[in-house]
Amino acid sequence: MACIEARGLRKTFGTTIALDGVSLRVEEGRILGLIGPNGAGKTTALNAILGLTPYQGELRVLGRDPSTERERLMRDVCFIADVAVLPRWMRVSQALDYMAGVHPRFDRTKAEGFLAKTDIRRASKVRELSKGMVTQLHLALVMAIDAKLLVLDEPTLGLDILYRKQFYDSLLNDYFDRSRTIVVTTHQVEDVQHVLTDLMFIHRGRIVLDCSMEEFESRYLEVIVNPESVATGRALKPMHERQVLGRCILLFDRVDRQQLTALGDVRTPSIADLFVAVMGNQAGQARGN
C-alpha cells in the first residue's frame, strides 16, 4: 500500500515553478531519501505532503488529502524541520509535560527511556544544553510518538559527525520497525546511504531519479580506470567522468560488471557521486535545449 502518492503535483510562487508536475509513490515501511540542490523543490514537496501549502494536482498521504484532512492526518504524522525550534526557556521536564498534554499518541515512558541513555537532566533548560543534546531531546520527543509517517527536513544540519551518526543509528534501531515510513531530505548524503531503502533526486521541481537502493547498487557502477584503458572506458559511454589524484573515474549506468572489470577497480558509487553525475547531466541538458 502507498503511504504517499502524488500525480502531477504542481506549485508556483509567482513566476517561479517550485514543483513541475511531480508524480511519485512511496510504499509503507520504506525510508526515502529526497535529495536535491537548494531551490530544487524539496521543502515545497514536504510542505504539500504535510498540508502546509496549497498545490495543484492529486496527492494522498496515508489515504488522506492533506489540504482538506490535515487535522486527522497529523495524528499519524511527525515532522522535524530543524532541531533549533524547541523554546530555549523551557525545561526538559516541561517539554515532556507539554508533549503529554498535546499529543494523544505520545508515550512519556518511551521518551524517558530514550533520555535515560543520554546525559540530559530533567531540570535543565533547553538553552543550557549543547546542540547535540537538543537534538537528542528533540529525537526522544518525536520517537515517543506512535506515528505512521515521519518527515525529516535537514534534521542534522549543523551537527558534528558523531551526533549525526547517533541520530541516524537511533532512528534505525529505536524507531523504524518496517511498519512506519520515513521521508528525509539532507545535503549530508553520506550520512544516510546505509539508512535508506529508496532514493529520489529532485531538480528544478522535477523528479530526475527514482529507484530503490537495491536497484541503485545493481544499476550504477564506478570504475577507477587503469591509465591504458581510459579510451576503452570512454567508448562505453559513461554517464560521468572525474579525475582524482591523477586517476580517471568513470560512472556507468546499466553496463555489465564483467565488462567493466577489465578496465580497472569496480565499486558501487556513493549517493553523493551519483548525485553530482545526475545533476551535471541535467545542467548539460538544460544548456543543450
VEXDREN-2710 file (C-alpha; in Angstrom, 1 decimal):
% VEXDREN-2710
k/r/px/py/pz
1/MET/0.0/0.0/0.0
2/ALA/1.2/3.5/-0.8
3/CYS/1.9/5.8/2.2
4/ILE/2.4/8.8/-0.2
5/GLU/1.1/9.0/-3.7
6/ALA/1.2/12.1/-5.9
7/ARG/0.2/12.7/-9.5
8/GLY/1.0/15.9/-11.4
9/LEU/1.9/17.9/-8.3
10/ARG/2.5/21.5/-9.3
11/LYS/3.3/24.6/-7.2
12/THR/4.3/28.0/-8.3
13/PHE/5.4/31.1/-6.4
14/GLY/4.7/34.0/-8.8
15/THR/6.8/33.1/-11.9
16/THR/8.9/30.6/-10.0
17/ILE/7.9/26.9/-10.6
18/ALA/8.7/25.1/-7.3
19/LEU/7.1/21.7/-8.3
20/ASP/6.7/21.0/-12.0
21/GLY/4.2/18.1/-12.4
22/VAL/5.8/15.8/-9.8
23/SER/4.5/12.2/-9.7
24/LEU/5.8/9.8/-7.0
25/ARG/4.8/6.8/-4.9
26/VAL/6.3/5.9/-1.5
27/GLU/5.2/2.5/-0.2
28/GLU/4.6/1.9/3.5
29/GLY/7.5/0.7/5.6
30/ARG/10.2/2.4/3.4
31/ILE/12.9/5.0/4.2
32/LEU/13.1/7.5/1.3
33/GLY/15.9/10.0/0.8
34/LEU/14.7/13.0/-1.2
35/ILE/17.9/14.7/-2.4
36/GLY/18.3/17.9/-4.4
37/PRO/20.2/21.2/-4.5
38/ASN/18.9/24.3/-2.9
39/GLY/15.8/25.6/-4.6
40/ALA/15.0/22.2/-6.2
41/GLY/11.6/21.8/-4.6
42/LYS/12.4/19.5/-1.6
43/THR/10.8/21.6/1.1
44/THR/7.9/22.6/-1.1
45/ALA/7.2/18.9/-1.7
46/LEU/7.3/18.2/2.0
47/ASN/5.1/21.1/2.8
48/ALA/2.5/19.8/0.4
49/ILE/2.7/16.3/1.9
50/LEU/2.2/17.9/5.4
51/GLY/-0.8/20.1/4.2
52/LEU/1.2/23.3/4.9
53/THR/0.9/24.7/1.4
54/PRO/-1.8/24.6/-1.4
55/TYR/-0.9/22.8/-4.6
56/GLN/-2.3/21.7/-7.9
57/GLY/-2.6/18.0/-8.8
58/GLU/-3.5/14.9/-6.8
59/LEU/-1.9/14.0/-3.5
60/ARG/-2.8/11.3/-1.0
61/VAL/-0.9/10.8/2.3
62/LEU/-1.9/7.7/4.3
63/GLY/-5.0/7.7/2.1
64/ARG/-6.0/11.2/3.0
65/ASP/-6.0/14.6/1.2
66/PRO/-3.5/16.8/3.1
67/SER/-5.3/20.0/2.0
68/THR/-8.7/19.1/3.4
69/GLU/-7.9/16.4/6.1
70/ARG/-4.8/17.9/7.7
71/GLU/-6.0/17.7/11.3
72/ARG/-6.8/14.0/11.1
73/LEU/-3.6/13.3/9.0
74/MET/-1.3/15.0/11.6
75/ARG/-2.4/12.5/14.3
76/ASP/-0.4/9.9/12.3
77/VAL/2.5/12.1/11.1
78/CYS/5.6/13.6/12.8
79/PHE/7.7/16.3/11.4
80/ILE/11.2/17.6/12.3
81/ALA/12.3/20.7/10.3
82/ASP/15.2/21.8/12.4
83/VAL/16.1/20.8/16.0
84/ALA/16.5/24.5/16.9
85/VAL/12.8/25.0/17.3
86/LEU/12.4/24.0/20.9
87/PRO/11.8/27.0/23.1
88/ARG/15.1/27.9/24.9
89/TRP/13.4/28.9/28.1
90/MET/11.7/25.5/28.5
91/ARG/12.9/22.9/30.9
92/VAL/13.3/19.3/29.7
93/SER/10.6/18.2/32.2
94/GLN/8.2/20.9/30.8
95/ALA/8.8/19.6/27.3
96/LEU/7.8/16.2/28.4
97/ASP/4.7/17.6/30.1
98/TYR/3.8/19.7/27.1
99/MET/4.0/16.7/24.7
100/ALA/2.0/14.5/27.0
101/GLY/-0.7/17.2/27.1
102/VAL/-1.0/18.0/23.4
103/HIS/-0.4/14.7/21.6
104/PRO/-2.7/11.7/22.2
105/ARG/-0.1/9.2/20.9
106/PHE/2.9/10.5/22.9
107/ASP/4.3/7.7/25.1
108/ARG/6.1/9.5/28.0
109/THR/7.6/6.3/29.3
110/LYS/9.3/5.7/26.0
111/ALA/10.6/9.3/25.9
112/GLU/12.0/8.9/29.4
113/GLY/13.7/5.7/28.2
114/PHE/15.4/7.4/25.3
115/LEU/16.6/10.3/27.6
116/ALA/17.9/7.8/30.1
117/LYS/20.6/6.8/27.6
118/THR/21.8/10.5/27.5
119/ASP/23.4/13.0/29.9
120/ILE/20.3/15.2/29.7
121/ARG/18.9/16.3/33.1
122/ARG/15.2/16.8/33.5
123/ALA/15.7/20.1/35.3
124/SER/17.9/21.6/32.6
125/LYS/16.6/24.4/30.3
126/VAL/17.0/23.9/26.6
127/ARG/19.4/26.9/26.4
128/GLU/21.7/25.1/28.8
129/LEU/22.0/22.1/26.5
130/SER/24.6/21.6/23.8
131/LYS/23.3/21.4/20.2
132/GLY/23.9/17.7/20.3
133/MET/21.8/17.3/23.4
134/VAL/19.0/19.4/21.9
135/THR/19.0/17.0/19.0
136/GLN/18.8/14.0/21.4
137/LEU/15.9/15.7/23.3
138/HIS/14.0/16.5/20.1
139/LEU/14.5/13.0/18.8
140/ALA/13.4/11.5/22.1
141/LEU/10.2/13.6/22.0
142/VAL/9.4/12.6/18.4
143/MET/10.3/8.9/18.6
144/ALA/8.0/8.5/21.5
145/ILE/5.0/9.4/19.3
146/ASP/3.3/6.4/17.6
147/ALA/3.3/7.9/14.1
148/LYS/2.9/6.1/10.8
149/LEU/4.9/8.7/8.8
150/LEU/8.0/10.6/10.0
151/VAL/9.1/13.6/7.8
152/LEU/12.6/14.9/8.4
153/ASP/13.8/18.1/6.6
154/GLU/17.6/18.5/7.0
155/PRO/17.3/17.1/10.6
156/THR/21.0/17.1/11.4
157/LEU/22.1/20.4/9.9
158/GLY/24.9/22.0/12.0
159/LEU/25.6/18.8/14.0
160/ASP/29.1/17.3/14.1
161/ILE/29.6/13.8/12.5
162/LEU/29.3/12.0/15.9
163/TYR/25.9/13.3/16.6
164/ARG/24.7/12.8/13.0
165/LYS/25.7/9.2/13.2
166/GLN/24.0/8.8/16.6
167/PHE/20.8/10.4/15.2
168/TYR/20.5/8.0/12.3
169/ASP/21.5/5.0/14.4
170/SER/18.7/5.9/16.9
171/LEU/16.3/6.3/14.0
172/LEU/17.1/2.8/12.7
173/ASN/17.4/0.9/15.9
174/ASP/14.9/2.6/18.2
175/TYR/12.2/4.0/15.9
176/PHE/11.9/2.3/12.5
177/ASP/10.0/-1.0/12.6
178/ARG/9.1/-1.6/8.9
179/SER/5.5/-0.6/9.6
180/ARG/6.5/3.1/9.7
181/THR/7.5/5.2/6.8
182/ILE/10.3/7.8/6.9
183/VAL/11.0/10.6/4.4
184/VAL/14.2/12.5/4.8
185/THR/15.9/15.4/2.9
186/THR/19.5/16.2/3.6
187/HIS/22.6/17.7/2.0
188/GLN/24.8/15.3/4.0
189/VAL/24.0/12.3/1.8
190/GLU/27.0/10.3/3.0
191/ASP/25.2/10.0/6.4
192/VAL/22.1/8.4/5.0
193/GLN/23.4/5.9/2.4
194/HIS/23.3/3.0/4.9
195/VAL/19.9/4.0/6.2
196/LEU/17.8/4.4/3.0
197/THR/15.6/1.8/1.2
198/ASP/14.7/4.2/-1.6
199/LEU/16.3/7.2/-3.3
200/MET/14.9/10.2/-5.2
201/PHE/16.7/13.1/-6.8
202/ILE/14.7/16.3/-7.5
203/HIS/16.0/19.1/-9.8
204/ARG/14.1/22.3/-10.7
205/GLY/10.8/20.9/-9.4
206/ARG/11.1/17.6/-11.3
207/ILE/12.0/14.0/-10.1
208/VAL/15.1/13.1/-12.2
209/LEU/15.9/9.8/-10.4
210/ASP/13.6/7.4/-8.6
211/CYS/14.9/3.9/-7.5
212/SER/15.3/1.5/-4.7
213/MET/18.7/1.1/-3.0
214/GLU/18.8/-2.5/-4.4
215/GLU/18.4/-1.1/-7.9
216/PHE/20.9/1.7/-7.2
217/GLU/23.5/-0.9/-6.1
218/SER/23.0/-3.2/-9.1
219/ARG/22.4/-0.5/-11.8
220/TYR/25.2/2.0/-11.2
221/LEU/28.9/1.1/-11.1
222/GLU/32.0/3.3/-10.8
223/VAL/35.4/2.3/-12.2
224/ILE/38.9/3.6/-11.2
225/VAL/40.2/3.1/-14.7
226/ASN/43.7/1.8/-15.5
227/PRO/45.6/4.5/-17.5
228/GLU/45.8/2.3/-20.6
229/SER/42.1/1.6/-20.6
230/VAL/40.7/5.2/-20.5
231/ALA/39.9/5.3/-24.2
232/THR/38.1/1.9/-24.0
233/GLY/36.1/3.1/-20.9
234/ARG/35.0/6.3/-22.6
235/ALA/33.9/4.3/-25.6
236/LEU/31.3/2.6/-23.3
237/LYS/29.7/6.0/-22.8
238/PRO/29.9/6.6/-19.1
239/MET/27.3/9.0/-17.6
240/HIS/30.1/10.9/-15.8
241/GLU/33.8/11.3/-15.6
242/ARG/36.0/12.8/-13.0
243/GLN/39.7/12.9/-12.0
244/VAL/41.0/12.1/-8.6
245/LEU/44.7/12.1/-7.8
246/GLY/45.5/11.7/-11.5
247/ARG/43.3/8.7/-11.9
248/CYS/40.2/8.7/-14.2
249/ILE/37.0/7.6/-12.5
250/LEU/34.1/6.7/-14.8
251/LEU/30.5/6.2/-13.7
252/PHE/28.3/3.8/-15.7
253/ASP/24.5/3.1/-15.8
254/ARG/23.4/-0.4/-16.7
255/VAL/26.8/-1.6/-18.1
256/ASP/27.8/-5.3/-17.4
257/ARG/30.1/-5.5/-14.4
258/GLN/32.3/-8.2/-16.0
259/GLN/32.9/-5.8/-19.0
260/LEU/34.0/-3.1/-16.6
261/THR/36.3/-5.3/-14.5
262/ALA/38.7/-5.4/-17.4
263/LEU/39.1/-1.6/-17.2
264/GLY/40.2/-1.3/-13.5
265/ASP/38.8/-1.4/-10.0
266/VAL/34.9/-1.6/-9.9
267/ARG/32.8/-0.4/-7.0
268/THR/29.4/0.9/-6.1
269/PRO/29.4/4.7/-6.2
270/SER/28.4/6.8/-3.3
271/ILE/25.0/8.6/-3.5
272/ALA/27.0/11.8/-3.5
273/ASP/28.9/10.8/-6.6
274/LEU/25.8/9.7/-8.4
275/PHE/24.0/12.9/-7.4
276/VAL/26.9/15.0/-8.9
277/ALA/26.7/13.0/-12.1
278/VAL/22.9/13.2/-12.5
279/MET/22.9/17.0/-11.7
280/GLY/25.7/17.6/-14.1
281/ASN/23.8/15.8/-16.8
282/GLN/20.7/17.8/-16.0
283/ALA/22.6/21.0/-16.3
284/GLY/24.1/19.8/-19.6
285/GLN/20.6/19.0/-21.0
286/ALA/19.4/22.5/-19.9
287/ARG/22.2/24.1/-21.8
288/GLY/21.5/22.0/-24.9
289/ASN/17.8/23.0/-25.0
END
